[in-house]
Amino acid sequence: MGRSDAHEVADPAEPRADLPRPGTGRYVLKALDKPDLELVMRTGRLATYQNREYLLREGEPANGIHIILNGIVESTHAGTQGRELMLSTWEAGDFVGAPYILGDHRHSWSARALGRVEALHLDQDAVRRLIAQSPPFAVALIECLGFKGETYSMLAQTLAGQKAAERLVLLLVKLCENAAQDESGPISLGRITQANLARMIGATRQSISLILSRLQDDGIIWTGPTKMVVNDLAALRKQVAVGVDQ
């Protein structure tokens, strides 16, 4: 595993007295001013992961968070019958390691690199120091945990849908909302495949292909081998409101 040596601060600075400013709700580092950002980068440990390499594994003891600096990471869960379920994908700015950041817990799911990934690991001791020293970091961390909670809540609601088409459309709508782009125009969902969508909603790749083909014929989406663009989010939302047929 191609990881760099740990780079931590021996004597952290005194806690800052300035008030935290609002973060972005999703990306913990984006919410920080330069002094707080530099403190976080000095406190963490930089690591590089190759394709399919695990940042953390389900069932292993949890120890802090991994902030993604470059690349894509997928969260997966092993089902009771050995079938792997894809929970979500995370990009640069996101972190993995939730929901248990502090305390004696084990990971509820795994996080695996899709391609080359660079990440900053903050173990529990580092997270505790940063919470004490940097109020903006503490606020950003809470906001990010809220975003993650909403994401997994959405996944649970999506899986509760009776039809694969309903589950898929609900998932696509949420992915668009998370993309943080102008909803009045086309929204790129980045690197996403039919196989990944199938794993996220517990459906077959064939059923996903049929549903996406219908949405593309209607001009609502455009799909490529590893990319998807939603042309009309309002029309996609209407699919949820009126009900969708597989």
ROMI-533747 format. One record per residue (C-alpha): residue number from 1; residue in three letters; x, y, z. Coordinates in Angstrom, 1 decimal. Each point is the difference from the previous one (the first is absolute). Layout:
residues N
<r num="NUM" residu="ALA" u="X" v="Y" w="Z"/>
...
***
This chain:
residues 246
<r num="1" residu="MET" u="0.0" v="0.0" w="0.0"/>
<r num="2" residu="GLY" u="1.5" v="3.3" w="-1.2"/>
<r num="3" residu="ARG" u="-0.4" v="2.1" w="3.1"/>
<r num="4" residu="SER" u="2.2" v="2.9" w="1.1"/>
<r num="5" residu="ASP" u="1.4" v="0.3" w="3.5"/>
<r num="6" residu="ALA" u="-2.1" v="1.6" w="2.7"/>
<r num="7" residu="HIS" u="0.2" v="3.8" w="0.2"/>
<r num="8" residu="GLU" u="-1.4" v="1.2" w="3.3"/>
<r num="9" residu="VAL" u="0.5" v="3.1" w="2.1"/>
<r num="10" residu="ALA" u="1.9" v="-0.7" w="3.3"/>
<r num="11" residu="ASP" u="-1.1" v="3.2" w="1.8"/>
<r num="12" residu="PRO" u="-3.4" v="1.2" w="-1.5"/>
<r num="13" residu="ALA" u="-0.7" v="3.7" w="0.2"/>
<r num="14" residu="GLU" u="-2.2" v="1.5" w="2.7"/>
<r num="15" residu="PRO" u="-3.8" v="-0.1" w="-0.7"/>
<r num="16" residu="ARG" u="-1.2" v="2.9" w="-2.2"/>
<r num="17" residu="ALA" u="-2.5" v="2.5" w="1.5"/>
<r num="18" residu="ASP" u="-1.6" v="1.1" w="-3.3"/>
<r num="19" residu="LEU" u="-3.5" v="-1.1" w="-0.7"/>
<r num="20" residu="PRO" u="-0.6" v="-2.7" w="-2.6"/>
<r num="21" residu="ARG" u="-1.6" v="1.0" w="-3.3"/>
<r num="22" residu="PRO" u="-2.6" v="-2.1" w="-1.8"/>
<r num="23" residu="GLY" u="1.3" v="-2.9" w="-2.1"/>
<r num="24" residu="THR" u="-1.3" v="-1.5" w="-3.2"/>
<r num="25" residu="GLY" u="-1.9" v="-2.8" w="1.6"/>
<r num="26" residu="ARG" u="2.0" v="-2.7" w="-1.8"/>
<r num="27" residu="TYR" u="3.7" v="0.7" w="-0.5"/>
<r num="28" residu="VAL" u="1.8" v="0.4" w="3.3"/>
<r num="29" residu="LEU" u="3.1" v="1.6" w="-1.3"/>
<r num="30" residu="LYS" u="-1.8" v="2.5" w="-2.3"/>
<r num="31" residu="ALA" u="-1.6" v="1.6" w="3.1"/>
<r num="32" residu="LEU" u="3.3" v="0.9" w="1.5"/>
<r num="33" residu="ASP" u="2.1" v="3.2" w="-0.2"/>
<r num="34" residu="LYS" u="3.7" v="-0.3" w="-0.8"/>
<r num="35" residu="PRO" u="1.3" v="-0.3" w="3.6"/>
<r num="36" residu="ASP" u="-2.5" v="-2.7" w="0.9"/>
<r num="37" residu="LEU" u="0.6" v="-1.8" w="-3.3"/>
<r num="38" residu="GLU" u="3.8" v="0.0" w="0.5"/>
<r num="39" residu="LEU" u="-0.5" v="-1.3" w="3.6"/>
<r num="40" residu="VAL" u="-2.1" v="-2.9" w="-1.2"/>
<r num="41" residu="MET" u="2.5" v="-0.9" w="-2.8"/>
<r num="42" residu="ARG" u="2.9" v="0.1" w="2.5"/>
<r num="43" residu="THR" u="-1.9" v="-2.2" w="2.5"/>
<r num="44" residu="GLY" u="-1.0" v="-2.8" w="-2.4"/>
<r num="45" residu="ARG" u="1.9" v="-2.7" w="-1.7"/>
<r num="46" residu="LEU" u="0.1" v="0.0" w="-3.8"/>
<r num="47" residu="ALA" u="-0.6" v="-3.4" w="-1.7"/>
<r num="48" residu="THR" u="-0.4" v="-1.3" w="-3.6"/>
<r num="49" residu="TYR" u="-2.2" v="-2.9" w="-1.0"/>
<r num="50" residu="GLN" u="0.0" v="-1.9" w="-3.2"/>
<r num="51" residu="ASN" u="-3.1" v="-1.2" w="-1.9"/>
<r num="52" residu="ARG" u="-2.2" v="-2.4" w="2.1"/>
<r num="53" residu="GLU" u="2.2" v="0.6" w="3.1"/>
<r num="54" residu="TYR" u="-1.9" v="0.4" w="3.2"/>
<r num="55" residu="LEU" u="0.2" v="3.2" w="2.1"/>
<r num="56" residu="LEU" u="-2.0" v="-1.9" w="2.7"/>
<r num="57" residu="ARG" u="-1.8" v="-3.3" w="0.3"/>
<r num="58" residu="GLU" u="-3.4" v="-0.9" w="1.5"/>
<r num="59" residu="GLY" u="0.4" v="-1.6" w="3.4"/>
<r num="60" residu="GLU" u="3.4" v="1.4" w="0.8"/>
<r num="61" residu="PRO" u="0.5" v="2.4" w="2.9"/>
<r num="62" residu="ALA" u="-0.8" v="3.6" w="-1.0"/>
<r num="63" residu="ASN" u="2.8" v="2.6" w="0.4"/>
<r num="64" residu="GLY" u="-0.9" v="3.5" w="-1.2"/>
<r num="65" residu="ILE" u="-0.8" v="1.1" w="-3.6"/>
<r num="66" residu="HIS" u="1.6" v="0.1" w="-3.4"/>
<r num="67" residu="ILE" u="-0.4" v="3.2" w="-1.9"/>
<r num="68" residu="ILE" u="0.2" v="-0.6" w="-3.8"/>
<r num="69" residu="LEU" u="2.4" v="2.5" w="-1.7"/>
<r num="70" residu="ASN" u="-0.1" v="-1.6" w="-3.4"/>
<r num="71" residu="GLY" u="-1.9" v="-2.8" w="-1.6"/>
<r num="72" residu="ILE" u="-3.3" v="-1.9" w="0.6"/>
<r num="73" residu="VAL" u="-0.8" v="-2.4" w="2.9"/>
<r num="74" residu="GLU" u="-3.0" v="-2.4" w="0.2"/>
<r num="75" residu="SER" u="-1.7" v="-1.1" w="3.2"/>
<r num="76" residu="THR" u="-1.2" v="-3.6" w="0.0"/>
<r num="77" residu="HIS" u="-1.8" v="-2.3" w="2.4"/>
<r num="78" residu="ALA" u="0.1" v="-3.8" w="0.0"/>
<r num="79" residu="GLY" u="-3.5" v="-1.4" w="0.1"/>
<r num="80" residu="THR" u="-1.1" v="-3.0" w="2.0"/>
<r num="81" residu="GLN" u="0.2" v="-2.3" w="-3.0"/>
<r num="82" residu="GLY" u="3.4" v="1.3" w="-1.0"/>
<r num="83" residu="ARG" u="-1.3" v="2.4" w="-2.7"/>
<r num="84" residu="GLU" u="1.9" v="3.3" w="0.0"/>
<r num="85" residu="LEU" u="-2.2" v="3.1" w="0.1"/>
<r num="86" residu="MET" u="1.4" v="3.3" w="-1.2"/>
<r num="87" residu="LEU" u="-1.2" v="2.8" w="2.4"/>
<r num="88" residu="SER" u="1.5" v="3.1" w="-1.5"/>
<r num="89" residu="THR" u="3.0" v="1.5" w="-1.8"/>
<r num="90" residu="TRP" u="2.1" v="2.9" w="1.4"/>
<r num="91" residu="GLU" u="2.1" v="2.5" w="-1.8"/>
<r num="92" residu="ALA" u="2.8" v="2.4" w="0.9"/>
<r num="93" residu="GLY" u="-1.0" v="2.0" w="3.0"/>
<r num="94" residu="ASP" u="-2.2" v="-2.7" w="1.5"/>
<r num="95" residu="PHE" u="1.2" v="-2.2" w="2.8"/>
<r num="96" residu="VAL" u="-0.6" v="-3.6" w="1.0"/>
<r num="97" residu="GLY" u="0.0" v="-1.6" w="3.4"/>
<r num="98" residu="ALA" u="-3.4" v="1.1" w="1.3"/>
<r num="99" residu="PRO" u="-2.2" v="-0.5" w="1.9"/>
<r num="100" residu="TYR" u="2.3" v="-0.8" w="2.9"/>
<r num="101" residu="ILE" u="2.8" v="2.5" w="0.0"/>
<r num="102" residu="LEU" u="0.8" v="-0.2" w="3.7"/>
<r num="103" residu="GLY" u="-0.3" v="-2.8" w="2.6"/>
<r num="104" residu="ASP" u="0.4" v="-3.8" w="-0.1"/>
<r num="105" residu="HIS" u="-1.9" v="-1.1" w="-3.1"/>
<r num="106" residu="ARG" u="0.4" v="-2.1" w="-3.1"/>
<r num="107" residu="HIS" u="-0.6" v="1.1" w="-3.5"/>
<r num="108" residu="SER" u="-3.5" v="-0.7" w="-1.3"/>
<r num="109" residu="TRP" u="1.1" v="-0.1" w="-3.6"/>
<r num="110" residu="SER" u="3.1" v="0.0" w="-2.2"/>
<r num="111" residu="ALA" u="1.6" v="2.8" w="-2.0"/>
<r num="112" residu="ARG" u="2.0" v="-0.9" w="-3.2"/>
<r num="113" residu="ALA" u="1.9" v="2.0" w="-2.5"/>
<r num="114" residu="LEU" u="-1.3" v="0.2" w="-3.6"/>
<r num="115" residu="GLY" u="3.2" v="0.8" w="-1.8"/>
<r num="116" residu="ARG" u="2.9" v="1.8" w="1.7"/>
<r num="117" residu="VAL" u="-1.0" v="1.9" w="3.2"/>
<r num="118" residu="GLU" u="1.8" v="2.4" w="2.2"/>
<r num="119" residu="ALA" u="-1.4" v="0.6" w="3.5"/>
<r num="120" residu="LEU" u="0.8" v="1.6" w="3.3"/>
<r num="121" residu="HIS" u="-0.5" v="-2.3" w="3.0"/>
<r num="122" residu="LEU" u="-0.9" v="1.7" w="3.3"/>
<r num="123" residu="ASP" u="0.0" v="-2.6" w="2.7"/>
<r num="124" residu="GLN" u="-2.2" v="0.4" w="3.1"/>
<r num="125" residu="ASP" u="2.7" v="1.8" w="2.0"/>
<r num="126" residu="ALA" u="0.5" v="2.4" w="-2.9"/>
<r num="127" residu="VAL" u="-3.7" v="0.6" w="-0.4"/>
<r num="128" residu="ARG" u="-0.3" v="0.8" w="3.8"/>
<r num="129" residu="ARG" u="2.9" v="2.5" w="-0.2"/>
<r num="130" residu="LEU" u="-1.5" v="1.7" w="-3.0"/>
<r num="131" residu="ILE" u="-3.4" v="0.3" w="1.6"/>
<r num="132" residu="ALA" u="1.6" v="1.7" w="3.0"/>
<r num="133" residu="GLN" u="2.3" v="2.3" w="-2.0"/>
<r num="134" residu="SER" u="-2.2" v="0.9" w="-3.0"/>
<r num="135" residu="PRO" u="-3.7" v="0.9" w="0.5"/>
<r num="136" residu="PRO" u="-0.5" v="0.3" w="-3.8"/>
<r num="137" residu="PHE" u="1.2" v="-3.5" w="-0.4"/>
<r num="138" residu="ALA" u="-2.4" v="-1.3" w="2.7"/>
<r num="139" residu="VAL" u="-2.9" v="1.8" w="-1.6"/>
<r num="140" residu="ALA" u="0.9" v="-1.3" w="-3.5"/>
<r num="141" residu="LEU" u="0.4" v="-3.5" w="1.3"/>
<r num="142" residu="ILE" u="-3.5" v="0.1" w="1.5"/>
<r num="143" residu="GLU" u="-1.5" v="1.4" w="-3.2"/>
<r num="144" residu="CYS" u="1.7" v="-2.7" w="-2.0"/>
<r num="145" residu="LEU" u="-1.4" v="-2.7" w="2.3"/>
<r num="146" residu="GLY" u="-3.4" v="1.4" w="-0.6"/>
<r num="147" residu="PHE" u="0.4" v="-0.2" w="-3.7"/>
<r num="148" residu="LYS" u="1.2" v="-3.6" w="0.3"/>
<r num="149" residu="GLY" u="-3.0" v="-0.9" w="2.2"/>
<r num="150" residu="GLU" u="-2.3" v="1.5" w="-2.6"/>
<r num="151" residu="THR" u="1.7" v="-1.9" w="-2.7"/>
<r num="152" residu="TYR" u="-0.4" v="-3.4" w="1.7"/>
<r num="153" residu="SER" u="-3.6" v="0.9" w="1.0"/>
<r num="154" residu="MET" u="-0.7" v="0.6" w="-3.6"/>
<r num="155" residu="LEU" u="1.5" v="-3.4" w="-0.9"/>
<r num="156" residu="ALA" u="-2.3" v="-1.7" w="2.5"/>
<r num="157" residu="GLN" u="-3.0" v="1.8" w="-1.4"/>
<r num="158" residu="THR" u="1.1" v="-0.9" w="-3.5"/>
<r num="159" residu="LEU" u="0.4" v="-3.7" w="0.8"/>
<r num="160" residu="ALA" u="-3.5" v="0.0" w="1.5"/>
<r num="161" residu="GLY" u="-1.5" v="0.8" w="-3.4"/>
<r num="162" residu="GLN" u="-2.0" v="-2.9" w="-1.5"/>
<r num="163" residu="LYS" u="1.2" v="0.3" w="-3.6"/>
<r num="164" residu="ALA" u="3.5" v="0.2" w="-1.3"/>
<r num="165" residu="ALA" u="-1.0" v="3.0" w="-2.2"/>
<r num="166" residu="GLU" u="-1.3" v="1.9" w="3.0"/>
<r num="167" residu="ARG" u="3.2" v="-0.7" w="2.0"/>
<r num="168" residu="LEU" u="2.2" v="1.0" w="-2.9"/>
<r num="169" residu="VAL" u="-1.7" v="3.3" w="-0.7"/>
<r num="170" residu="LEU" u="0.0" v="1.0" w="3.7"/>
<r num="171" residu="LEU" u="3.7" v="-0.8" w="0.1"/>
<r num="172" residu="LEU" u="0.7" v="2.1" w="-3.1"/>
<r num="173" residu="VAL" u="-1.9" v="3.0" w="1.4"/>
<r num="174" residu="LYS" u="2.0" v="-0.2" w="3.2"/>
<r num="175" residu="LEU" u="3.3" v="-0.3" w="-1.9"/>
<r num="176" residu="CYS" u="-0.9" v="3.1" w="-1.9"/>
<r num="177" residu="GLU" u="-0.8" v="1.9" w="3.2"/>
<r num="178" residu="ASN" u="3.3" v="-1.0" w="1.4"/>
<r num="179" residu="ALA" u="1.9" v="1.1" w="-3.1"/>
<r num="180" residu="ALA" u="-0.2" v="3.6" w="1.2"/>
<r num="181" residu="GLN" u="-0.5" v="1.3" w="-3.6"/>
<r num="182" residu="ASP" u="-2.5" v="2.5" w="-1.6"/>
<r num="183" residu="GLU" u="-3.2" v="-2.0" w="-0.1"/>
<r num="184" residu="SER" u="-1.4" v="2.1" w="-2.9"/>
<r num="185" residu="GLY" u="2.4" v="-1.7" w="-2.5"/>
<r num="186" residu="PRO" u="1.6" v="-3.4" w="-0.7"/>
<r num="187" residu="ILE" u="1.5" v="-1.7" w="3.1"/>
<r num="188" residu="SER" u="3.0" v="-2.3" w="-0.4"/>
<r num="189" residu="LEU" u="0.1" v="-2.9" w="2.5"/>
<r num="190" residu="GLY" u="3.6" v="-0.7" w="-0.8"/>
<r num="191" residu="ARG" u="1.4" v="-3.5" w="0.0"/>
<r num="192" residu="ILE" u="-2.9" v="-2.4" w="0.4"/>
<r num="193" residu="THR" u="-0.8" v="-3.3" w="-1.7"/>
<r num="194" residu="GLN" u="-3.1" v="-2.1" w="-0.4"/>
<r num="195" residu="ALA" u="1.6" v="-2.7" w="2.1"/>
<r num="196" residu="ASN" u="0.6" v="2.4" w="2.9"/>
<r num="197" residu="LEU" u="-3.6" v="1.2" w="-0.2"/>
<r num="198" residu="ALA" u="-1.2" v="-3.6" w="0.1"/>
<r num="199" residu="ARG" u="2.1" v="-0.7" w="3.1"/>
<r num="200" residu="MET" u="-1.3" v="3.2" w="1.7"/>
<r num="201" residu="ILE" u="-3.7" v="-0.9" w="-0.3"/>
<r num="202" residu="GLY" u="0.2" v="-3.8" w="0.0"/>
<r num="203" residu="ALA" u="-1.1" v="-0.5" w="-3.6"/>
<r num="204" residu="THR" u="1.3" v="-1.8" w="-3.1"/>
<r num="205" residu="ARG" u="2.2" v="1.8" w="-2.5"/>
<r num="206" residu="GLN" u="-2.5" v="-1.0" w="-2.7"/>
<r num="207" residu="SER" u="-2.9" v="1.7" w="1.7"/>
<r num="208" residu="ILE" u="2.1" v="3.1" w="0.6"/>
<r num="209" residu="SER" u="0.9" v="0.1" w="-3.7"/>
<r num="210" residu="LEU" u="-3.7" v="-0.2" w="-1.1"/>
<r num="211" residu="ILE" u="-1.0" v="2.8" w="2.4"/>
<r num="212" residu="LEU" u="2.8" v="2.3" w="-1.0"/>
<r num="213" residu="SER" u="-0.7" v="-0.6" w="-3.7"/>
<r num="214" residu="ARG" u="-3.6" v="1.1" w="0.5"/>
<r num="215" residu="LEU" u="1.1" v="3.1" w="1.9"/>
<r num="216" residu="GLN" u="2.6" v="0.8" w="-2.8"/>
<r num="217" residu="ASP" u="-2.7" v="-0.5" w="-2.7"/>
<r num="218" residu="ASP" u="-2.1" v="2.6" w="1.8"/>
<r num="219" residu="GLY" u="2.9" v="2.4" w="0.0"/>
<r num="220" residu="ILE" u="0.2" v="0.1" w="3.8"/>
<r num="221" residu="ILE" u="3.5" v="-1.4" w="0.3"/>
<r num="222" residu="TRP" u="3.1" v="-0.8" w="-2.2"/>
<r num="223" residu="THR" u="2.2" v="-3.0" w="0.8"/>
<r num="224" residu="GLY" u="3.5" v="-0.9" w="-1.0"/>
<r num="225" residu="PRO" u="2.2" v="-3.0" w="0.9"/>
<r num="226" residu="THR" u="1.1" v="1.5" w="3.3"/>
<r num="227" residu="LYS" u="-1.9" v="3.4" w="0.1"/>
<r num="228" residu="MET" u="-3.6" v="1.1" w="0.4"/>
<r num="229" residu="VAL" u="-1.5" v="3.5" w="-0.5"/>
<r num="230" residu="VAL" u="-3.5" v="0.9" w="1.1"/>
<r num="231" residu="ASN" u="-1.4" v="2.4" w="-2.6"/>
<r num="232" residu="ASP" u="-3.2" v="0.8" w="1.8"/>
<r num="233" residu="LEU" u="-0.2" v="-0.3" w="3.8"/>
<r num="234" residu="ALA" u="-3.5" v="1.3" w="0.2"/>
<r num="235" residu="ALA" u="-1.2" v="-2.7" w="-2.5"/>
<r num="236" residu="LEU" u="1.9" v="-2.6" w="2.1"/>
<r num="237" residu="ARG" u="-1.8" v="1.1" w="3.1"/>
<r num="238" residu="LYS" u="-3.3" v="-0.3" w="-1.7"/>
<r num="239" residu="GLN" u="0.8" v="-3.6" w="-0.6"/>
<r num="240" residu="VAL" u="0.0" v="-0.5" w="3.7"/>
<r num="241" residu="ALA" u="-3.2" v="2.1" w="0.5"/>
<r num="242" residu="VAL" u="-2.1" v="-1.9" w="-2.6"/>
<r num="243" residu="GLY" u="1.6" v="-3.4" w="0.7"/>
<r num="244" residu="VAL" u="2.3" v="-1.8" w="-2.4"/>
<r num="245" residu="ASP" u="-0.6" v="-3.3" w="-1.8"/>
<r num="246" residu="GLN" u="2.8" v="-2.5" w="-0.5"/>
***
